[in-house]
Amino acid sequence: MEPAIDDIFEPRTSTWQYIVADRATKVAVIIDPVLDYDPARNAVSTESADGLLAVVREKGYTVDRLLETHVHADHLTAAKYLQARLARHQKRPEIAIGKRIGEVQERFAGRYGVPRGEYEGAFDKLFDDDEVFRVGQLEAKAVHLPGHTPDHMGYLIAENIFCGDSIFNSDVGSARCDFPGGNPNDLFRTASKLLALPPTFRLYTGHDYPPKTPRDTPQAWSTVAEQRERNKHLAAGTAEHDFVAWRAARDANLPEPRLMHQALQVNIRAGSLPRDGLLRVPVRVEGEVW
């Protein structure tokens, strides 16, 4: 029983959003939805999320859950907005994430001065590792995939795993591990777990950054067999110590994500905006400025 999968690419943050539905019951989940944010105007809008709602309406789906793979640092989640809009016409869907979210919330709440009352209980469902749940008549499993972040989860539904930033398409490779709690050894072991799945299983990634050649269009998934053979960082035969050394050197020179400070503050709140309407952005002082 394979699900119906709609993959919707958000080009400003290069994010893949997914609607996964049981064909028989039309019960669906939405994975990693994007809330639009324009840093030039400090303005939030809902064009991308409204596009997801249009697909749900067109196909007659009932959304049971909004699934987050992790606290994203490169885009704001639209989970709270979608929850509120969907609740007007159906049972209020749960916002779900992995059970380690509390550690991440505490870390970034302290950094940005987020009041406890604005993030505690923000998520309705916290998955245990390997917890089985259902999407309509389909069996699904929440799988812990640490490395990019410590709280990172993937969602295995039939022969598809929605693995967020755990692994990218084979010509892109792997995600950074330099965020607090990130760890390249953990990411290598996560990739090994994913690549141990049957060769025909599909790995749906959280982002795509297609190179100019040989392709220039975003790709949502690749098979385990393709990743084993071609992943530029993690193909079969890659030694853990080589990957860890390369990843650490690479991450040391990466700039921080463009929307990192805004995204972390909103995403630990499961997509709610600050009650005072203010997002706090730290300033880095270089040299003597006064």
SERO-4910 file (N, C-alpha, C, O; in steps of 0.05 Angstrom, whole numbers):
BEGIN
 pado doro    nc1    nc2    nc3   cac1   cac2   cac3    cc1    cc2    cc3    oc1    oc2    oc3
  Met    A     17    -24      0      0      0      0     18     25      0     27     34     21
  Glu    A     23     36    -23     39     60    -26     22     85    -22      0     86    -32
  Pro    A     32    105     -8     16    129     -4     16    146    -29     33    142    -47
  Ala    A     -2    165    -30     -1    187    -50     17    208    -38     14    216    -15
  Ile    A     36    217    -54     56    237    -44     56    261    -63     61    259    -87
  Asp    A     50    284    -51     54    310    -66     79    323    -55     81    328    -31
  Asp    A     99    328    -72    123    342    -64    122    370    -75    119    374   -100
  Ile    A    125    390    -58    122    418    -65    147    432    -57    154    433    -34
  Phe    A    161    444    -77    187    457    -72    183    487    -66    168    500    -81
  Glu    A    195    496    -45    195    525    -38    222    537    -46    242    531    -32
  Pro    A    223    552    -68    249    559    -79    266    579    -63    290    579    -65
  Arg    A    253    597    -48    269    617    -34    287    605    -12    308    615     -7
  Thr    A    278    583      0    294    570     20    303    542     11    314    526     26
  Ser    A    297    535    -14    304    509    -26    294    486    -10    307    466     -6
  Thr    A    269    489      1    258    469     19    237    452      5    220    462    -10
  Trp    A    238    426      9    217    408      1    197    405     23    203    400     46
  Gln    A    171    409     15    148    404     33    133    380     21    132    377     -3
  Tyr    A    122    364     39    108    340     30     80    337     42     76    343     65
  Ile    A     62    328     25     36    319     34     34    290     27     36    282      4
  Val    A     31    273     48     31    244     45      4    234     54     -5    239     76
  Ala    A    -10    219     37    -38    211     42    -42    182     37    -31    170     19
  Asp    A    -60    171     53    -70    144     49    -91    146     27   -111    160     30
  Arg    A    -87    131      5   -105    133    -17   -134    124    -10   -153    134    -21
  Ala    A   -135    104      8   -161     93     14   -179    111     31   -202    115     25
  Thr    A   -167    123     52   -183    139     70   -180    169     66   -196    185     76
  Lys    A   -160    177     50   -153    205     45   -145    220     70   -147    245     71
  Val    A   -135    205     90   -122    217    113    -94    224    105    -80    207     92
  Ala    A    -84    248    113    -58    257    104    -42    269    127    -53    276    147
  Val    A    -16    270    123      2    286    140     16    306    122     21    301     98
  Ile    A     24    329    133     41    349    120     67    349    134     68    351    158
  Ile    A     89    348    119    116    346    130    132    372    123    134    378     99
  Asp    A    142    385    143    160    408    140    149    431    123    162    439    103
  Pro    A    126    442    131    114    464    115    129    490    121    141    494    142
  Val    A    129    508    101    144    533    102    126    557    106    105    560     92
  Leu    A    133    574    125    121    600    128    140    621    114    163    622    121
  Asp    A    129    636     96    146    654     81    155    678     98    140    689    114
  Tyr    A    180    685     95    192    708    110    210    724     92    228    713     79
  Asp    A    205    750     91    221    768     75    239    784     94    229    803    107
  Pro    A    265    778     95    282    792    114    286    822    107    291    838    125
  Ala    A    282    829     82    286    858     75    264    875     87    268    898     94
  Arg    A    240    863     90    217    878    101    209    868    129    191    879    141
  Asn    A    223    847    139    216    835    164    186    827    164    172    832    183
  Ala    A    178    815    142    149    809    138    145    780    134    159    766    119
  Val    A    125    770    148    116    742    145     91    741    127     74    758    129
  Ser    A     90    720    110     67    717     93     62    686     89     78    670     98
  Thr    A     40    679     77     31    651     77     26    640     50     11    621     47
  Glu    A     39    651     30     34    641      2     41    611      0     25    596    -11
  Ser    A     64    603     10     72    574      8     52    556     23     44    536     13
  Ala    A     45    564     48     27    548     64     -1    547     51    -14    526     52
  Asp    A    -10    569     39    -36    569     26    -35    551      2    -56    539     -5
  Gly    A    -12    548    -11    -10    529    -33    -14    500    -23    -26    484    -37
  Leu    A     -4    494      0     -8    467     12    -38    463     17    -49    442     12
  Leu    A    -51    483     28    -80    481     34    -96    477      9   -116    462      9
  Ala    A    -87    490    -13   -102    486    -38   -100    457    -48   -120    447    -58
  Val    A    -77    445    -44    -74    416    -52    -92    399    -35   -105    381    -45
  Val    A    -92    404     -9   -109    389     10   -138    391      2   -153    371      2
  Arg    A   -147    415     -4   -176    419    -12   -182    405    -39   -202    392    -41
  Glu    A   -164    408    -58   -168    397    -85   -171    367    -83   -187    355    -98
  Lys    A   -155    354    -66   -155    325    -65   -173    313    -43   -175    289    -41
  Gly    A   -186    331    -28   -205    321     -9   -192    307     15   -204    289     27
  Tyr    A   -168    316     23   -154    303     45   -163    314     72   -172    337     74
  Thr    A   -161    297     92   -163    305    120   -135    303    132   -124    281    133
  Val    A   -125    325    142    -98    325    152    -98    318    182   -110    331    198
  Asp    A    -86    295    188    -86    284    215    -63    296    232    -67    302    256
  Arg    A    -40    301    219    -17    311    234      0    329    216      0    326    192
  Leu    A     14    348    229     34    364    216     61    355    229     65    359    252
  Leu    A     78    344    212    103    331    222    127    349    217    131    358    194
  Glu    A    143    353    237    168    368    234    191    348    237    191    331    256
  Thr    A    210    349    219    234    331    222    253    342    244    266    326    257
  His    A    254    369    247    272    380    267    266    410    269    249    420    255
  Val    A    280    423    287    278    453    289    296    464    267    321    464    269
  His    A    284    473    246    299    483    223    313    510    229    302    526    244
  Ala    A    336    513    217    351    538    220    351    555    194    364    576    193
  Asp    A    337    546    173    338    560    148    311    569    138    310    583    118
  His    A    290    561    151    263    571    144    245    570    168    250    554    187
  Leu    A    224    585    167    204    585    188    183    564    182    176    561    159
  Thr    A    174    550    203    153    531    198    125    544    198    120    562    212
  Ala    A    108    533    181     80    542    179     61    524    194     37    526    190
  Ala    A     72    508    213     55    488    226     32    501    241      9    492    239
  Lys    A     37    522    257     15    534    273     -6    547    255    -29    545    260
  Tyr    A      4    560    234    -15    572    215    -33    551    202    -58    554    201
  Leu    A    -21    530    193    -37    508    180    -56    495    200    -79    489    193
  Gln    A    -46    491    224    -64    479    245    -89    496    249   -111    485    250
  Ala    A    -85    522    251   -108    540    256   -127    540    232   -151    540    235
  Arg    A   -116    541    208   -133    542    184   -148    516    180   -172    516    174
  Leu    A   -134    493    184   -147    467    180   -169    462    201   -189    450    195
  Ala    A   -164    472    225   -184    468    247   -211    481    241   -230    475    255
  Arg    A   -212    499    222   -238    511    215   -256    492    201   -281    495    201
  His    A   -245    471    189   -261    453    171   -259    424    179   -274    407    168
  Gln    A   -242    417    198   -238    389    206   -228    388    234   -225    409    247
  Lys    A   -224    364    244   -212    361    271   -184    374    271   -169    371    252
  Arg    A   -178    388    293   -152    402    295   -129    382    293   -128    364    309
  Pro    A   -111    385    273    -89    366    270    -68    371    291    -64    394    300
  Glu    A    -54    350    300    -32    353    318     -7    362    304     -2    356    281
  Ile    A      9    378    318     36    384    309     55    366    324     56    365    348
  Ala    A     71    350    309     88    329    321    117    332    313    124    342    292
  Ile    A    134    324    332    163    325    328    175    304    347    160    291    362
  Gly    A    201    300    346    214    280    363    216    289    392    214    312    399
  Lys    A    219    269    410    218    274    439    241    291    450    239    300    472
  Arg    A    262    295    434    285    310    444    282    340    439    300    356    444
  Ile    A    259    349    431    254    377    425    258    395    449    267    418    446
  Gly    A    253    384    473    256    401    497    284    411    501    288    434    509
  Glu    A    304    394    495    332    402    498    338    426    479    351    445    486
  Val    A    328    424    455    332    444    434    318    470    442    329    492    439
  Gln    A    293    468    451    278    491    460    292    506    482    295    531    481
  Glu    A    302    492    502    315    504    525    341    519    515    346    541    524
  Arg    A    355    506    498    380    518    488    375    545    474    388    565    480
  Phe    A    356    545    455    353    569    439    335    589    453    337    613    448
  Ala    A    317    580    471    302    599    487    321    616    504    317    641    506
  Gly    A    341    603    515    360    618    531    376    638    514    382    660    523
  Arg    A    383    629    490    399    647    473    384    671    464    396    693    463
  Tyr    A    358    668    458    343    690    447    323    703    467    308    721    459
  Gly    A    323    694    491    305    706    511    276    700    506    259    717    511
  Val    A    270    675    497    242    668    492    229    659    518    240    641    531
  Pro    A    207    671    526    194    664    551    185    634    551    176    624    530
  Arg    A    188    621    573    181    593    575    152    588    566    146    567    553
  Gly    A    134    606    573    106    602    566    100    603    536     78    595    528
  Glu    A    120    611    520    115    613    491    126    588    477    121    585    453
  Tyr    A    140    570    491    150    546    477    142    520    491    140    500    478
  Glu    A    138    521    517    129    497    531    102    488    520     83    504    519
  Gly    A    100    462    513     75    452    503     67    461    476     45    458    467
  Ala    A     87    473    461     81    483    434     74    461    415     58    464    396
  Phe    A     86    437    419     81    414    402     61    395    416     63    391    441
  Asp    A     43    385    401     22    368    412     30    339    416     20    326    434
  Lys    A     49    330    400     57    302    401     87    300    399     99    311    380
  Leu    A    100    286    418    128    281    417    133    251    412    125    235    429
  Phe    A    145    244    390    149    216    383    172    204    398    193    217    401
  Asp    A    169    180    407    191    164    416    206    153    392    195    152    370
  Asp    A    231    144    397    246    131    375    232    106    366    224     89    383
  Asp    A    229    103    340    216     79    328    187     76    336    176     54    334
  Glu    A    174     97    344    146     96    351    130     92    325    134    106    305
  Val    A    111     73    326     94     68    303     68     83    306     56     84    327
  Phe    A     59     95    284     34    109    283     21    104    256     32     90    239
  Arg    A     -3    114    252    -17    108    227    -24    134    212    -30    155    225
  Val    A    -23    132    186    -34    153    168    -57    139    154    -53    126    134
  Gly    A    -81    143    164   -104    128    154    -99     98    159    -95     90    182
  Gln    A    -98     82    138    -93     53    141    -64     46    138    -57     23    141
  Leu    A    -47     66    132    -19     61    128     -4     61    155     -9     78    172
  Glu    A     15     43    157     33     43    181     56     61    175     68     61    153
  Ala    A     63     77    195     86     96    193    103     93    218     93     83    239
  Lys    A    128    101    217    146     99    239    163    124    241    173    134    221
  Ala    A    166    134    266    184    157    271    211    147    278    215    131    296
  Val    A    231    155    263    258    144    265    278    166    273    279    187    260
  His    A    293    162    294    312    182    303    336    182    284    349    162    279
  Leu    A    342    206    273    364    209    253    382    233    261    382    253    248
  Pro    A    397    230    283    413    253    292    438    258    275    445    241    258
  Gly    A    450    281    279    474    288    265    473    317    256    489    333    265
  His    A    454    323    239    450    351    231    441    367    256    452    388    261
  Thr    A    422    356    270    414    366    296    409    342    315    404    320    304
  Pro    A    409    346    341    406    322    359    377    312    360    372    289    366
  Asp    A    358    329    353    330    322    355    318    310    329    295    303    328
  His    A    334    308    309    325    303    282    310    276    280    320    255    290
  Met    A    287    276    267    271    252    262    266    249    232    267    268    217
  Gly    A    262    224    224    252    218    197    226    202    200    220    192    222
  Tyr    A    211    201    179    185    188    179    183    167    157    183    174    133
  Leu    A    182    142    165    182    120    147    153    112    142    138    104    160
  Ile    A    144    115    117    116    109    109    117     91     85    125     99     63
  Ala    A    109     66     89    112     45     68    141     44     60    158     40     77
  Glu    A    147     47     34    175     44     25    188     72     20    204     75      2
  Asn    A    180     91     36    189    118     33    197    129     60    183    125     80
  Ile    A    221    142     62    228    155     87    234    184     82    250    191     64
  Phe    A    220    201     96    223    230     94    243    238    115    238    240    139
  Cys    A    268    242    105    291    243    123    302    271    127    324    274    138
  Gly    A    287    292    120    295    319    127    323    325    117    330    321     94
  Asp    A    340    335    135    367    343    128    388    322    136    411    328    141
  Ser    A    379    296    138    397    275    145    416    267    122    439    260    126
  Ile    A    405    268     98    421    262     74    408    278     51    384    281     50
  Phe    A    425    287     33    415    302     10    418    284    -15    429    262    -14
  Asn    A    408    294    -38    411    279    -62    440    273    -68    458    288    -59
  Ser    A    445    252    -83    472    242    -85    492    262    -97    516    260    -90
  Asp    A    483    280   -114    502    300   -124    505    325   -107    520    343   -113
  Val    A    491    325    -84    494    346    -64    508    336    -40    527    348    -29
  Gly    A    500    312    -30    516    298    -10    504    297     18    486    281     23
  Ser    A    513    315     35    505    314     63    501    342     74    510    362     62
  Ala    A    488    344     97    482    369    110    503    376    131    519    359    139
  Arg    A    504    402    138    523    411    158    517    400    185    494    393    190
  Cys    A    537    400    202    534    389    229    544    408    251    549    400    273
  Asp    A    547    434    244    559    453    262    540    468    280    548    486    295
  Phe    A    514    462    278    495    474    296    498    462    324    508    440    327
  Pro    A    489    476    345    492    464    372    479    437    374    456    433    367
  Gly    A    495    417    383    485    390    385    489    374    360    485    349    360
  Gly    A    497    386    338    503    372    314    529    356    317    546    363    333
  Asn    A    532    334    302    555    317    305    560    300    280    542    285    272
  Pro    A    583    303    267    588    289    242    589    258    246    582    244    227
  Asn    A    598    249    269    598    220    274    570    209    274    563    188    263
  Asp    A    552    224    288    524    217    288    512    217    260    496    200    253
  Leu    A    519    238    244    508    239    218    517    216    200    502    205    184
  Phe    A    542    208    203    552    185    188    537    160    196    529    144    179
  Arg    A    532    156    222    516    132    230    487    134    221    475    114    214
  Thr    A    476    158    221    449    161    210    448    154    180    430    140    172
  Ala    A    468    164    165    469    157    137    471    127    133    459    115    115
  Ser    A    488    114    149    491     85    147    465     71    153    459     51    140
  Lys    A    449     81    172    423     69    178    404     72    153    390     53    146
  Leu    A    405     96    141    387    100    118    396     83     94    379     72     80
  Leu    A    422     80     90    432     65     67    431     35     72    436     20     54
  Ala    A    423     27     96    419     -1    102    390    -10     95    383    -34     97
  Leu    A    373      9     88    346      2     80    346    -12     54    366    -11     39
  Pro    A    325    -26     46    324    -40     21    330    -21     -3    323      2     -2
  Pro    A    344    -31    -23    354    -14    -45    332      2    -60    338     23    -71
  Thr    A    308     -8    -61    287      6    -75    272     27    -59    256     42    -70
  Phe    A    278     28    -33    265     49    -16    273     76    -26    295     80    -36
  Arg    A    255     95    -23    260    123    -32    267    140     -8    253    140     13
  Leu    A    288    156    -11    296    176      9    287    203      0    298    214    -19
  Tyr    A    268    214     14    257    241      8    272    261     25    272    260     50
  Thr    A    285    280     13    303    299     27    288    325     34    267    331     22
  Gly    A    299    339     54    287    364     63    293    388     46    278    407     46
  His    A    315    386     31    323    409     14    336    397    -12    343    374    -13
  Asp    A    338    414    -32    355    407    -54    368    432    -65    355    453    -67
  Tyr    A    393    430    -71    409    452    -82    422    442   -108    446    436   -108
  Pro    A    407    439   -129    417    426   -153    441    440   -165    440    465   -168
  Pro    A    462    425   -171    484    438   -185    476    446   -213    455    437   -224
  Lys    A    492    463   -226    485    472   -253    485    449   -273    469    448   -291
  Thr    A    503    430   -269    505    407   -286    509    382   -268    522    385   -247
  Pro    A    498    359   -275    483    353   -299    454    360   -298    439    356   -317
  Arg    A    444    369   -274    416    377   -272    414    404   -261    431    414   -246
  Asp    A    392    418   -267    387    445   -256    359    448   -245    350    470   -240
  Thr    A    345    426   -241    319    427   -229    319    411   -202    333    390   -200
  Pro    A    303    419   -183    303    405   -157    292    377   -160    274    372   -176
  Gln    A    302    359   -144    294    331   -143    287    324   -115    302    329    -96
  Ala    A    263    312   -111    253    307    -84    265    282    -72    269    281    -48
  Trp    A    271    262    -88    279    236    -76    299    221    -94    302    228   -117
  Ser    A    312    202    -82    328    183    -96    326    157    -82    318    156    -59
  Thr    A    334    135    -95    332    109    -82    356    104    -65    377    116    -68
  Val    A    353     85    -46    375     77    -30    398     66    -48    421     72    -43
  Ala    A    391     51    -68    412     40    -86    428     62    -99    452     61   -101
  Glu    A    414     83   -108    428    106   -121    446    120   -101    469    127   -108
  Gln    A    436    124    -77    453    137    -57    477    121    -49    499    131    -46
  Arg    A    474     95    -47    497     77    -40    518     80    -62    542     80    -56
  Glu    A    510     82    -87    529     82   -109    541    109   -114    565    111   -121
  Arg    A    525    131   -110    534    156   -121    537    179   -101    548    200   -108
  Asn    A    527    176    -76    528    200    -59    557    210    -56    575    195    -49
  Lys    A    561    236    -62    588    247    -64    603    248    -37    627    250    -37
  His    A    588    246    -15    601    246     11    598    219     26    614    214     43
  Leu    A    578    203     19    571    181     36    567    154     21    554    136     31
  Ala    A    577    152     -3    573    128    -19    586    104     -4    603    107     13
  Ala    A    577     80    -12    587     56      0    618     55     -2    629     62    -22
  Gly    A    630     48     20    659     47     22    672     71     35    696     71     40
  Thr    A    656     92     40    666    116     54    673    109     83    657     97     97
  Ala    A    696    116     92    705    111    119    694    134    137    694    157    130
  Glu    A    686    126    161    674    146    180    695    168    186    687    191    186
  His    A    719    161    191    739    181    199    745    201    176    750    224    181
  Asp    A    744    191    151    747    209    128    724    228    126    728    252    121
  Phe    A    699    218    129    676    235    127    676    256    149    671    279    144
  Val    A    682    247    174    682    266    197    702    288    193    696    311    198
  Ala    A    726    281    185    747    301    180    739    321    159    742    345    162
  Trp    A    728    310    136    720    328    114    697    346    123    697    370    117
  Arg    A    677    335    136    654    350    144    661    372    164    651    395    162
  Ala    A    679    366    183    687    386    202    702    409    189    697    432    195
  Ala    A    719    403    170    734    424    156    715    441    138    718    465    137
  Arg    A    696    428    126    677    442    109    659    460    126    655    483    119
  Asp    A    649    450    148    630    465    165    644    490    177    631    510    182
  Ala    A    670    488    182    684    510    195    684    535    178    689    557    188
  Asn    A    679    532    152    680    555    134    653    562    122    652    579    104
  Leu    A    632    550    132    605    557    121    594    581    135    597    584    160
  Pro    A    581    599    120    567    621    133    541    611    147    531    590    141
  Glu    A    531    626    167    507    618    180    483    621    161    484    639    143
  Pro    A    463    605    163    439    607    146    427    635    147    427    648    169
  Arg    A    417    645    125    407    672    123    385    679    143    383    701    153
  Leu    A    368    659    148    345    664    166    348    650    193    328    645    207
  Met    A    372    643    200    376    626    224    363    638    249    348    623    263
  His    A    368    663    255    359    674    281    328    676    281    316    670    302
  Gln    A    317    684    259    287    686    258    275    658    260    255    653    274
  Ala    A    287    639    244    275    613    243    276    598    270    256    587    278
  Leu    A    298    599    284    301    585    309    281    595    330    269    579    344
  Gln    A    277    621    331    258    632    350    229    625    345    214    619    363
  Val    A    222    624    319    195    616    312    191    586    314    170    576    323
  Asn    A    211    571    306    208    542    304    208    528    331    195    507    333
  Ile    A    221    539    351    218    526    377    191    531    389    183    518    408
  Arg    A    176    550    377    148    556    385    129    540    367    105    545    368
  Ala    A    139    522    350    123    506    331    109    524    311     89    516    299
  Gly    A    121    547    305    110    564    284     94    588    294     85    604    278
  Ser    A     91    591    321     78    615    331     98    638    330    122    635    334
  Leu    A     88    662    325    104    686    326    106    696    355     89    690    371
  Pro    A    127    711    362    129    722    389    105    739    396     95    754    380
  Arg    A     97    737    421     73    752    429     77    782    428     59    797    424
  Asp    A    103    790    432    108    819    431    114    828    403    119    852    398
  Gly    A    114    810    383    119    817    356    148    823    349    153    833    327
  Leu    A    166    816    367    194    823    363    211    797    361    209    780    378
  Leu    A    227    796    340    248    775    337    275    787    343    281    809    334
  Arg    A    291    773    359    316    784    368    339    773    352    342    749    348
  Val    A    355    791    341    378    784    324    404    793    338    407    817    341
  Pro    A    422    775    345    447    783    358    465    798    338    464    794    314
  Val    A    481    815    349    500    830    333    529    820    339    536    816    362
  Arg    A    544    815    318    572    807    320    589    832    317    588    846    296
  Val    A    605    838    336    623    861    335    651    852    326    663    835    338
  Glu    A    660    863    304    686    856    293    704    881    294    698    901    280
  Gly    A    725    880    310    743    903    313    731    923    331    711    918    345
  Glu    A    743    947    332    734    969    349    715    986    333    722    998    313
  Val    A    690    987    343    669   1002    328    662   1028    343    646   1044    332
  Trp    A    673   1032    366    669   1058    380    692   1063    398    693   1084    412
***
